[in-house]
Amino acid sequence: MLEGPTTRRDDGPRPRINRAPSPIIARVVPWLSIVLGSMIPGWFVIASAPMLPPFGFLLYLAWRQLRPGLLPLWAGLPLGLVDDLFSGQPFGAAVLLWSLAAIAIDLLEERFPWRNFAMEWLVATSLIILYVLASYLLTNLSAINAPIHVVVPQLVITIFAYPLIGHLVARLDRLRLTAVRVLR
């Protein structure tokens, strides 16, 4: 069909009467996805060395980068506590590391308000490396004396998994903002 002055090109879904995003779904989806991400690594594989990426931390980074103002700065505390319960790290390690990551992302957001995919991935890669190495050091301080090469596979898998997690978070964000029927 040819477009003319009387035809309208459809750029996407039009706002419909009696439809709006649900405020409950909009608030719960990020928190719930991060909590589920913290629980996932313990479901599939029980290993003596970490192999799966820290999905909760990756989801936390992706939400902080995709929607900077969505999660408050203090969100690292409760979400880190949940991650500490399921990850097996010393209690409080994820609280500290997630809070420091949130502060670093906020400082970078102030310094560089306009970023592209390469910069986002570079920031995420830097934070992932720091997180995995700091988790390794904190775990070694508590009781385990493992060599550093034990975490290298997890580190590589985590870095390359981040774009997929970012894509998943973008899909969850679209779900979060889906218009539902408003009852009055």
C-alpha positions in Angstrom: 0.0 0.0 0.0 1.4 3.4 -0.9 1.5 6.1 1.6 -0.1 9.3 0.7 -1.2 12.4 2.5 -4.4 10.7 3.8 -2.8 7.4 4.9 -1.1 7.1 8.3 2.1 5.1 8.7 1.8 2.8 11.7 4.8 3.3 13.9 3.7 0.9 16.6 0.8 0.2 18.9 -1.4 3.2 19.4 -2.5 4.1 22.9 -5.8 2.6 23.5 -8.6 3.8 25.8 -8.7 2.3 29.2 -5.1 0.8 29.0 -2.1 1.8 31.0 1.0 0.0 32.5 0.3 -1.6 35.8 2.2 0.2 38.6 2.5 -3.1 40.5 4.0 -5.0 37.6 6.2 -2.0 36.8 7.7 -2.0 40.3 7.8 -5.8 40.9 9.4 -7.1 37.7 12.9 -5.7 38.2 13.1 -6.8 41.9 11.7 -10.3 41.2 13.9 -10.9 38.2 17.0 -10.1 40.2 15.9 -12.3 43.1 15.2 -15.2 40.7 18.6 -14.5 39.0 20.3 -14.9 42.3 18.6 -18.2 42.9 19.3 -19.8 39.4 23.0 -20.8 39.8 22.2 -23.2 42.6 19.3 -24.9 40.8 21.2 -26.6 37.9 24.7 -27.4 39.0 26.3 -28.2 42.3 30.0 -27.9 41.8 33.1 -27.4 43.9 34.1 -24.4 41.8 32.0 -21.6 40.4 31.0 -22.2 36.8 27.8 -20.3 36.2 27.7 -16.6 36.0 26.3 -14.6 39.0 23.0 -14.0 37.2 21.6 -11.9 40.0 24.5 -9.4 39.8 24.3 -9.4 36.0 20.6 -8.6 36.1 21.3 -5.9 38.7 23.9 -4.3 36.5 21.6 -4.5 33.4 18.7 -3.0 35.2 20.9 -0.2 36.6 22.3 0.5 33.1 19.0 0.2 31.2 16.9 2.2 33.6 19.2 4.3 35.8 16.5 5.7 38.1 14.4 2.6 38.5 16.2 0.9 41.4 17.1 3.2 44.3 20.8 3.4 45.4 20.0 1.4 48.5 18.6 -1.6 46.5 22.0 -3.3 46.7 21.4 -4.0 50.4 18.2 -6.2 50.2 19.1 -7.7 46.8 22.6 -8.4 48.0 21.3 -10.1 51.1 19.1 -12.4 49.0 22.1 -13.2 46.8 24.3 -13.9 49.9 21.7 -16.4 51.1 21.8 -18.4 47.8 25.4 -17.9 46.6 27.3 -19.4 49.5 29.6 -16.3 49.8 30.4 -14.9 53.2 27.3 -13.1 54.5 27.5 -9.4 53.5 29.8 -9.8 50.6 27.2 -9.2 47.9 25.7 -6.4 49.9 29.0 -4.6 49.9 29.9 -5.4 46.3 26.5 -4.6 44.9 26.3 -1.3 46.7 29.7 -0.3 45.5 28.7 -1.3 41.9 25.6 0.8 42.2 27.6 3.8 43.4 30.1 3.3 40.6 27.3 3.2 38.0 25.7 6.3 39.4 29.0 8.2 39.3 29.6 7.1 35.7 26.0 8.1 34.9 26.7 11.6 36.1 30.0 11.8 34.3 28.9 10.3 31.0 25.1 10.8 30.6 25.1 9.6 26.9 26.6 6.2 26.4 26.6 3.5 23.7 26.6 -0.2 23.8 30.4 -0.5 23.7 30.8 1.8 26.7 28.0 0.0 28.6 29.7 -3.3 28.0 33.1 -1.9 29.0 31.6 -0.6 32.3 29.8 -3.9 32.9 32.9 -5.9 32.1 35.0 -3.9 34.5 32.5 -4.3 37.2 32.1 -8.0 36.5 35.9 -8.6 36.7 36.0 -6.6 40.0 33.0 -8.4 41.4 34.2 -11.9 40.6 37.8 -11.2 41.9 36.5 -9.5 45.0 34.1 -12.4 45.7 37.0 -14.8 45.2 39.2 -12.8 47.7 36.4 -12.6 50.3 35.7 -16.3 50.0 39.3 -17.1 50.4 39.5 -14.9 53.5 36.7 -16.8 55.2 37.9 -20.4 54.9 38.7 -21.7 51.4 42.1 -21.5 49.9 41.5 -22.0 46.2 43.9 -21.0 43.4 42.9 -18.1 41.2 42.6 -20.1 38.0 39.4 -21.7 39.5 37.4 -18.6 38.8 38.7 -17.9 35.2 36.0 -20.0 33.4 33.3 -18.3 35.4 34.8 -14.9 34.6 34.9 -15.6 30.9 31.4 -17.0 30.7 30.1 -14.1 32.8 31.6 -11.4 30.5 30.2 -13.0 27.4 26.8 -13.7 29.0 26.3 -10.0 29.8 24.9 -8.9 26.4 22.4 -11.8 26.6 21.3 -10.7 30.1 21.0 -7.1 28.8 18.7 -8.3 26.0 16.7 -10.3 28.5 16.4 -7.2 30.7 15.2 -5.2 27.7 12.5 -7.8 27.1 11.5 -7.7 30.7 11.3 -3.9 30.6 8.9 -4.2 27.6 6.8 -6.7 29.6 7.0 -4.3 32.6 5.5 -1.5 30.6 2.9 -3.5 28.8 -0.5 -1.8 28.9 -3.2 -3.6 30.7 -6.8 -2.8 31.3 -7.5 -0.2 33.8 -10.5 -0.8 36.0 -12.2 2.2 37.6 
